[in-house]
Amino acid sequence: MAGVTAPETAETADRPLILTVDDDPSVSRAVARDLRRKYGEGHRIVRAESGKDALEALREVKLRGGRVAVLLADYRMPEMSGIEFLEQAMDLFPRARRALLTAYADTDAAIAAINVVDVDHYLLKPWDPPEEKLYPVLDAMLESYAREPDTATTEVKVVGHRWSQPSFTTRDFLARNAVPYRWYSADSAEGERILAAAGEDGERLPVVVTPDGRALVEPAMTDLAAAVGLATAPVDEFYDLVVIGGGPAGLGAAVYGASEGLRTLLVEKRATGGQAGQSSRIENYLGFPDGVSGAQLADRARRQAVKFGTEILTARHAASLKVRGSALSVCLGDGAEVGAHTVIVATGVYYRELECPGAQELTGRGVFYGSASTEAANCVGRDVYIVGGANSAGQAAVFFSRTAKSVTLVVRGDGLEASMSHYLIEQLRAIDNVSVKTHTVVDAAHGAEHLERLTLRCTRSGDAEEVEASHCFVFIGAQPRTDWLEGTIARDSRGFILTGPDLLVDGQRPAGWALDRDPWLLESSIPGVFVAGDVRAESVKRVASAVGEGAMAVTLAHRFLAGP
Ligand SMILES: Cc1cc2nc3c(=O)[nH]c(=O)nc-3n(C[C@H](O)[C@H](O)[C@H](O)COP(=O)(O)OP(=O)(O)OC[C@H]3O[C@@H](n4cnc5c(N)ncnc54)[C@H](O)[C@@H]3O)c2cc1C
């Protein structure tokens, strides 16, 4: 800390601070010495010689999530008086106890100031002996602070706007990567304090403050991932197996690959868990009779993959795939290349977007794709709409019915039976605040700052109605995003990757296939590149099948490594 004396060590970092500021260096040293003598064991004693330096130090403490118990400020300082300093310090640490150090001649002014800035005490200088004149006052202040202390935060702090897509994306990214964080609305008192400490005026949000006190403004996902300790760069240049995509199929492949001794790298664009990570409750996955939340399943699978030695890159994506002689090369978004003997593509699918006026503008501000479980708290007492009639929509309806006033499923077809599992339909029937609107589509989304209303249209009568809605979660089918493989790997007309027998046309192997055998079951049109999960043409869109295909792809990778 510039202009401040108080070395922070690992030992002292989480102790509450006592800060003293006095422009006279000899007095400043003497105060700090007296404080250290009695309070040095349980507290960090920090001294500064100007209000500006002291505030700078406090901002740093704030960003690091530290606590400040007591502030002692000299009344008469040249650039910033003790009163001015305490006033500004209060904005950062409102719970810190405050005292003014004054000379006898300034007593009246100091007493008057006590009323202005709510100072707890004033201390006359010099105070010898401290046992009589300093410590009893400090003891009282520390006692009062201990009754109502700040809580130290070691988590990541996110300050943002409640209804903003970038703020939502940041929170969602941290939540889905199991990074603990604390959310502060930019217009809350604490949010304002953190922004002030970071030197930001709130124009650019979100601001993310890491536990070591770094402030990131509107961070890119890769920068955010790196700042919160997620790996973003590969350790090696070459791997036995590179898995692209960290959903159930990719995690399954990583667990089996690494546990069977393959040097395995998994590259995930956003957050491990994929679609399954967004599921509020998966009830039909083997071995979980009471169901399991997608987040839990993803967390366990990720830890399992890491335990076996998988290296996981987060917030990195595969941008192209090349064949280099007998090896393969995966190019990442920033142009970096990673070599591999074998590759498993497990990039899954993405939700189709709602195509109606207002939907794009209100995305992240009431319109969400997937269940966005971080929004549950914002749905309390509100009217929530869920568009879609498959299991994912049903699970979301069960989940949000716990907090929302009402949940309405908007379904294009004439019921749920054709698209949703029987057990979920039964669950929904038993919930009072859930209803289903069939033969209905969303025609428009309205709202200024946030979604306020939806226009729903009956596809039979053509009648439209406007309904109040604070949240609309969209589950209207999914599509693969495999454009990055265009011209490299054979895909079907919808972009799903063809594998095994599906690659044979009239018994002919795919163009460019040089081996003297047909492609194996999960093998793509490039030998040694396997495909698992939802992205594979004709795959069953289920967690269990994705995990199973991931495991099976590893077996085929072994076979390939043994000799194509
Ligand atoms: C809300 C919801 C509830 C569901 N509930 C159930 C259920 O109860 N039971 C059930 O069996 N199934 C359920 N499903 C379906 C199931 O989640 C999917 O079938 C399964 O997740 C598919 O796994 P996957 O690994 O193939 O793909 P995904 O889960 O889609 O994962 C693919 C991953 O690849 C990443 N990726 C994409 N492109 C790239 C790239 N270029 N580079 C790097 N990474 C990339 C994505 O970010 C993603 O994380 C549900 C789905 C949803 C959305």
The ligand as a Tripos MOL2 file, in Angstrom:
@<TRIPOS>MOLECULE
LIG
   53    58     1     0     0
SMALL
NO_CHARGES

@<TRIPOS>ATOM
      1 C1        -32.9050  -27.8680  -18.4940 C.3       1 LIG1
      2 C2        -32.5810  -29.2490  -18.9940 C.ar      1 LIG1
      3 C3        -33.0240  -30.3580  -18.2850 C.ar      1 LIG1
      4 C4        -32.7030  -31.6380  -18.7240 C.ar      1 LIG1
      5 N1        -33.1200  -32.7000  -17.9740 N.ar      1 LIG1
      6 C5        -32.7680  -33.9440  -18.3320 C.ar      1 LIG1
      7 C6        -33.1480  -35.0700  -17.5230 C.ar      1 LIG1
      8 O1        -33.8250  -34.9230  -16.5190 O.2       1 LIG1
      9 N2        -32.7250  -36.2910  -17.8980 N.ar      1 LIG1
     10 C7        -31.9560  -36.4810  -19.0120 C.ar      1 LIG1
     11 O2        -31.5620  -37.6190  -19.2640 O.2       1 LIG1
     12 N3        -31.6060  -35.4540  -19.8110 N.ar      1 LIG1
     13 C8        -31.9890  -34.1940  -19.5050 C.ar      1 LIG1
     14 N4        -31.6470  -33.1270  -20.2990 N.ar      1 LIG1
     15 C9        -30.8700  -33.3880  -21.5230 C.3       1 LIG1
     16 C10       -29.4040  -33.5660  -21.1930 C.3       1 LIG1
     17 O3        -28.9860  -32.5360  -20.3270 O.3       1 LIG1
     18 C11       -28.5640  -33.5650  -22.4350 C.3       1 LIG1
     19 O4        -28.9800  -34.6380  -23.2390 O.3       1 LIG1
     20 C12       -27.0870  -33.7420  -22.1170 C.3       1 LIG1
     21 O5        -26.6380  -32.6400  -21.3270 O.3       1 LIG1
     22 C13       -26.2340  -33.8240  -23.3720 C.3       1 LIG1
     23 O6        -24.9050  -33.8500  -22.9910 O.3       1 LIG1
     24 P1        -23.7300  -33.4310  -23.9780 P.3       1 LIG1
     25 O7        -22.4790  -33.5450  -23.2130 O.co2     1 LIG1
     26 O8        -23.8690  -34.1860  -25.2360 O.co2     1 LIG1
     27 O9        -24.0110  -31.9100  -24.3870 O.3       1 LIG1
     28 P2        -24.1970  -30.6030  -23.5320 P.3       1 LIG1
     29 O10       -24.7720  -30.9060  -22.2170 O.co2     1 LIG1
     30 O11       -24.9410  -29.6860  -24.4410 O.co2     1 LIG1
     31 O12       -22.7220  -30.0510  -23.3130 O.3       1 LIG1
     32 C14       -21.9420  -29.5680  -24.3770 C.3       1 LIG1
     33 C15       -20.8550  -28.6510  -23.8440 C.3       1 LIG1
     34 O13       -19.9630  -28.3200  -24.8940 O.3       1 LIG1
     35 C16       -19.5750  -26.9670  -24.7800 C.3       1 LIG1
     36 N5        -19.1630  -26.4890  -26.0990 N.ar      1 LIG1
     37 C17       -19.9270  -26.2420  -27.1850 C.ar      1 LIG1
     38 N6        -19.1760  -25.8640  -28.2290 N.ar      1 LIG1
     39 C18       -17.8860  -25.8600  -27.7990 C.ar      1 LIG1
     40 C19       -16.6340  -25.5630  -28.4320 C.ar      1 LIG1
     41 N7        -16.5600  -25.2010  -29.7090 N.pl3     1 LIG1
     42 N8        -15.5120  -25.6520  -27.6910 N.ar      1 LIG1
     43 C20       -15.5680  -26.0440  -26.3920 C.ar      1 LIG1
     44 N9        -16.7320  -26.3400  -25.7510 N.ar      1 LIG1
     45 C21       -17.8770  -26.2560  -26.4520 C.ar      1 LIG1
     46 C22       -20.8390  -26.2880  -24.2720 C.3       1 LIG1
     47 O14       -20.5170  -25.0620  -23.6390 O.3       1 LIG1
     48 C23       -21.3830  -27.3390  -23.3120 C.3       1 LIG1
     49 O15       -20.9080  -27.1520  -22.0010 O.3       1 LIG1
     50 C24       -31.9510  -31.8350  -19.9060 C.ar      1 LIG1
     51 C25       -31.5270  -30.7160  -20.6420 C.ar      1 LIG1
     52 C26       -31.8520  -29.4550  -20.1960 C.ar      1 LIG1
     53 C27       -31.3940  -28.2720  -20.9870 C.3       1 LIG1
@<TRIPOS>BOND
     1     1     2 1
     2     2     3 ar
     3     2    52 ar
     4     3     4 ar
     5     4     5 ar
     6     4    50 ar
     7     5     6 ar
     8     6     7 ar
     9     6    13 1
    10     7     8 2
    11     7     9 ar
    12     9    10 ar
    13    10    11 2
    14    10    12 ar
    15    12    13 ar
    16    13    14 ar
    17    14    15 1
    18    14    50 ar
    19    15    16 1
    20    16    17 1
    21    16    18 1
    22    18    19 1
    23    18    20 1
    24    20    21 1
    25    20    22 1
    26    22    23 1
    27    23    24 1
    28    24    25 2
    29    24    26 1
    30    24    27 1
    31    27    28 1
    32    28    29 2
    33    28    30 1
    34    28    31 1
    35    31    32 1
    36    32    33 1
    37    33    34 1
    38    33    48 1
    39    34    35 1
    40    35    36 1
    41    35    46 1
    42    36    37 ar
    43    36    45 ar
    44    37    38 ar
    45    38    39 ar
    46    39    40 ar
    47    39    45 ar
    48    40    41 1
    49    40    42 ar
    50    42    43 ar
    51    43    44 ar
    52    44    45 ar
    53    46    47 1
    54    46    48 1
    55    48    49 1
    56    50    51 ar
    57    51    52 ar
    58    52    53 1
@<TRIPOS>SUBSTRUCTURE
     1 LIG1         1 GROUP 0 **** ****
